[in-house]
Amino acid sequence: MSSRVPVIAGNWKMHKTISEAEEFTQIFLNLVKDVQGPEIVIGPPFTCLAAVSSIISGTGIRLAAQNMHFEQSGAFTGEISPPMLKEIGVDDVILGHSERREYNAENDSDLALKMAAALDSGIRPVLCVGESENEREENRTEEKLGGQLRSDLVNITESQLEGVVIAYEPIWAIGTGKTATPQIAQETIAFIRATLAEIFSRDAAEAVRILYGGSVKPDNISELMAEADIDGALVGGACLDPESFAGIVRFE
Ligand code: PGA
C-alpha cells in the first residue's frame, strides 16, 4: 500500500448553471461530510466557481477550474488567468484534457507554459494525458504518453513534481462507457510512473499521484483503486449526480 493520498476529482465539463451547481453542492456535501481519506476535488465551469467556492469553504473539498491561460493578464479575449482563479478560491486546474486538445487546439507548448504558470501561482495542475484507440491498436501508447509527459513537464523541476497530479485518460474510454480494465489502467499508469522516474527521479515519481479517468462509476472504482499505481480517479459523467459522485468518493 503506497502512502500517496488518493484523489477523487470530478470534471463537470460544460454542465450546470449556477443554481444547479448550488443544489448539487449542498446535497453532495451532506453525503460526504463524514468521508475521511481521499482528497475530493470538484471541477465546475468558470461561471459556477464562485458560488461553489463559497459553499465548500472550510470543508477541505478542493475546487478545480477546467482551463487557465498562462499569462497573468493581457489582451486574450475569452481567457481566464491564474490570479483570477486564485481570487475565487480555486485550488486546482485541470490542464490538457483530451477534449481541449481536440476541440480547442490545446498543444503541448501551451501546456508547458500553463503547468509552470499554475505552479508559480500556487494552483495545483491536474495534467491529463492519454492515447486514442488507433494509437493503442498500433502499439503507440507509450510513444504518445512519453511524448506528452516530456513536453508538458519540460518547465517543471524535480521538487515541483510532487505538487502535480497526473490523470491518465485513454481517449477511447472517455464518455464511451468503455472503461479500461484495471490491468490496462495499472500497466499504463506504471509506465507513466516509470517515465516520470526517468525524467526526474525514482523518489519524485513515487510521490506523484496518478489518477485514472474514463467511464469511472461507483461500481468500477473499487477494482481500479485496488491496483498498486492507481491513486484516484478523474470522473466526468458520473460526477454530475451527487449520489453517484459520493458513491465514487466512498470507494472501499
Ligand atoms: P467520463 O469522462 O467519466 O465521462 O468518461 C472522464 C473525463 O473526461 O475526465
Residues whose N, C-alpha, C, O or C-beta is under 5 A from the ligand:
A	BS01	PGA	N11 A173 I174 G175 T176 G213 G214 S215 V216 L234 V235 G236 G237 A238
